[in-house]
């Protein structure tokens, strides 16, 4: 009996995290579709926006993506050797929860990094 309780106590947190990730990914897909897909399309980019698939920023720390979403980006950006100069407007009108969700979605969908992005990461990065 004690062994069963011990095993359940080890497994239960993983189930909770998996549920939280799935919830965040589902919400993030909607945020991406409404706010990002117009330029980044299916993650492979387009004429004005760079690809997201497999890029360093997508595979790197979540905070880097969060900061681009919050602050936007201007100037020339090289992605896979291809230059992009169109500015990205800040999406700071999104809630912290929406930004955390879309960051988790982008990292999982285009960078194969499947982990929850804490809302606090966005709160801490948001300019005061």
C-alpha positions in Angstrom: 0.0 0.0 0.0 2.8 2.4 0.9 4.5 1.6 -2.4 1.3 2.5 -4.3 1.0 5.8 -2.5 4.7 6.5 -3.1 4.3 5.7 -6.8 1.2 7.8 -7.2 2.9 10.8 -5.5 5.7 10.6 -8.1 3.3 10.2 -11.0 0.6 12.7 -10.1 2.8 15.9 -10.5 3.7 14.7 -14.0 0.0 14.3 -14.9 -0.7 17.8 -13.6 2.2 19.3 -15.6 1.1 17.4 -18.7 -2.5 18.7 -18.3 -1.2 22.2 -17.8 1.0 22.0 -20.9 -1.8 20.6 -23.0 -4.1 23.5 -21.8 -1.4 26.0 -22.6 -0.7 24.6 -26.0 -4.4 24.6 -27.0 -4.7 28.3 -25.9 -1.5 29.2 -27.6 -2.6 27.7 -30.9 -5.5 30.1 -30.9 -3.4 33.1 -29.9 -0.9 32.2 -32.7 -3.7 31.9 -35.3 -5.1 35.3 -34.4 -1.9 37.2 -33.9 1.1 35.5 -35.5 0.0 33.3 -38.5 -0.7 36.3 -40.7 3.1 36.9 -41.0 4.8 33.7 -39.8 2.3 31.5 -41.6 2.9 27.9 -40.7 6.1 28.6 -38.9 8.1 28.6 -42.1 7.8 32.3 -42.5 6.9 34.4 -45.5 8.1 37.4 -47.5 8.0 39.7 -44.5 8.5 37.5 -41.5 11.2 35.0 -40.7 10.7 31.3 -40.2 10.3 30.1 -36.6 10.8 26.4 -37.3 14.0 25.2 -35.7 15.5 28.6 -35.1 17.8 29.4 -32.2 15.3 31.8 -30.5 12.5 29.2 -30.6 14.8 26.5 -29.2 16.3 28.8 -26.6 15.0 30.2 -23.4 11.3 31.1 -23.4 12.1 34.6 -22.1 13.7 35.6 -25.4 10.5 34.9 -27.3 8.5 36.6 -24.6 10.6 39.8 -24.9 10.2 39.9 -28.7 6.4 39.5 -28.3 6.3 42.2 -25.7 8.7 44.7 -27.2 8.5 43.9 -30.9 11.5 43.9 -33.1 13.0 46.3 -35.7 16.1 46.3 -37.8 17.6 43.7 -39.9 17.4 40.1 -38.7 19.2 37.1 -40.3 17.4 33.8 -40.1 19.1 30.9 -41.8 21.2 33.4 -43.7 18.1 35.2 -45.1 17.7 38.8 -44.1 14.4 40.3 -42.9 13.9 44.0 -42.3 10.2 44.4 -41.7 9.5 45.5 -38.2 7.4 43.4 -35.8 5.0 45.5 -33.7 4.9 44.8 -30.0 2.0 42.5 -29.0 1.9 43.9 -25.5 -1.8 44.2 -25.6 -2.0 40.4 -25.1 -2.4 39.2 -21.5 0.5 37.6 -19.6 -1.4 34.3 -19.9 -1.9 34.6 -23.7 1.8 35.4 -24.2 2.9 32.5 -22.0 0.5 30.2 -23.9 1.7 31.3 -27.4 5.3 31.1 -26.3 4.7 27.5 -25.2 2.9 26.7 -28.4 5.7 28.2 -30.6 8.4 26.4 -28.7 6.6 23.0 -28.9 5.3 23.4 -32.5 8.4 24.8 -34.1 11.2 24.0 -31.8 10.2 20.7 -30.2 10.6 22.1 -26.7 7.6 20.9 -24.8 7.4 22.6 -21.5 5.0 24.9 -19.6 6.0 28.6 -19.8 5.2 30.1 -16.4 3.0 33.2 -16.6 5.5 34.8 -14.1 8.1 34.7 -16.9 5.9 37.2 -18.9 5.1 39.3 -15.8 8.8 39.6 -15.0 9.6 40.6 -18.6 6.8 43.1 -19.1 8.1 46.6 -18.9 6.9 48.4 -15.8 
